[in-house]
Amino acid sequence: MTKATPRRRRWRIGELAGATGVTVRTLHHYEHTGLLAASERTDGGHRMYDRESIQRVHQIRALRELGFSLQEIRRAMDGRTSLTDLLRKHLQRIEVQVARATQLRDRLRNMTTDGDVRVSVDQLPAALDAMSKVEKRPQPRPCTCALAADREERWRRIRNDLRDCMDRNEHPCSDRTKAVALEARTLISEIAGNDLTGSTILKVLARLSDPRSLAGWDPHLMQYLDSALVALGDQPH
């Protein structure tokens, strides 16, 4: 007697929603855009989904969390677009967004740091226009004075000390970390004045470091330095 082949598990759309953490409405939208299709239908016309459907929904969710549109996801999953190329293009968009967000953060910080200065709605356009002119001002030429080598060495030492603080999980507000940040602020001020916005720090960093690798300054270390500089507050140089 031949043993019957066990039937593969099937899920109704509500069960699929529960298994994947999305709503039934979302699954219907995935189907409408061609991202998802029922593996079969019952005699009563109900959609049924298999294990591959669950895997596909998880893949869609992962790509959505990276910020891709459903159209981009469909092209990648259908093999019409290289996922690597798609990731590179998306990275470029994210970098532009980060640059804009950093500029916005710096503007907001400049407008709110001094508690005694209040910008009214009437004054806001003029304040933004003034900031824009400062941001567009041509940057000074790279330092070619005799202090350049000394400053580069100080910057490397600051980087190494700051990296050690971060690797030891020291809080940005710790005495040691703030002491290193104070050295960084002093050096940055020597080169760029008292403007300690993120964009200025990056420009100083680019001037003192290898442009191909930024000499070990990754985004995590930059964020750590930024937090330590904020912790310094108005502490004198």
C-alpha positions, -999 to +999 in steps of 0.1 A: +000+000+000+014+034-010+017+059+018-001+092+011+021+122+007+014+147+036-002+179+024+019+210+028+007+235+054-014+264+040-023+297+057-054+318+052-047+355+048-055+363+084-032+336+096-005+349+072-009+383+087-005+369+122+026+349+113+044+378+096+033+407+118+016+428+092-021+436+087-045+419+063-049+453+046-011+455+040-011+420+025-039+430+002-019+460-009+011+437-016-011+416-038-025+446-056+011+458-064+021+424-076+045+417-047+026+388-033+003+361-048-018+334-032-004+299-038-039+286-043-076+292-036-101+270-019-133+259-035-150+288-017-125+313-033-105+319-002-068+328-007-043+303+007-006+309+012+024+286+017+057+288+035+073+306+006+047+333+010+057+338+046+094+341+035+085+366+008+065+388+032+095+388+056+118+398+027+094+427+018+094+439+053+132+438+056+135+460+024+108+483+036+126+489+068+156+500+047+134+526+032+127+512-003+095+518-021+073+489-031+081+495-068+119+492-060+113+461-039+093+444-067+121+451-093+147+437-069+127+406-060+118+399-096+155+401-106+150+432-129+174+452-107+205+442-089+200+445-052+235+458-047+230+486-073+197+494-056+214+496-022+241+519-035+216+543-050+196+542-018+227+549+002+234+580-020+199+593-012+203+586+025+236+605+026+219+635+010+192+633+036+217+630+064+236+661+051+204+681+050+193+668+085+228+677+099+225+712+084+190+716+099+202+703+133+230+728+133+207+756+124+183+747+152+211+743+177+225+778+168+190+793+172+183+776+205+216+774+223+214+809+239+185+808+262+184+846+264+179+851+227+145+845+213+137+845+176+102+856+167+083+844+137+089+878+122+126+875+126+129+839+114+132+845+076+161+870+082+178+846+106+176+817+082+188+839+054+219+850+074+227+814+083+224+804+046+249+831+036+274+819+062+270+783+050+276+794+014+307+815+023+338+801+006+359+780+029+395+791+037+422+773+019+439+743+036+465+753+062+500+753+048+517+770+077+544+754+099+518+743+124+501+720+100+522+689+109+518+696+146+480+700+142+477+667+123+496+649+151+474+665+177+443+654+157+456+618+155+462+617+192+428+631+199+413+604+176+432+576+194+423+588+229+387+593+219+385+559+203+399+544+235+373+561+255+345+548+233+360+512+232+360+513+270+323+523+270+330+555+288+301+579+288+305+611+267+300+630+299+328+613+317+357+635+329+383+617+306+361+619+275+353+656+281+390+663+286+397+648+251+367+667+237+381+699+251+414+693+233+394+686+201+374+718+206+406+738+211+422+725+180+390+730+159+388+766+172+424+773+162+415+763+126+379+773+122+371+798+150+343+792+175+319+776+150+316+740+164+287+728+142+288+694+127+295+707+092+325+727+104+340+698+124+337+676+092+355+702+072+383+704+098+384+666+098+387+665+060+415+690+062+436+671+088+429+636+077+434+613+048+405+621+025+402+585+013+396+570+048+391+600+071+420+585+091+399+562+112+371+587+119+339+567+113+304+579+119+302+563+154+333+581+165+321+614+151+288+610+169+307+602+201+328+634+197+296+654+190+280+641+222+312+649+242+313+684+228+277+690+237+285+677+273+313+703+275+287+731+272+302+765+281+333+750+298+361+774+290+389+764+266 
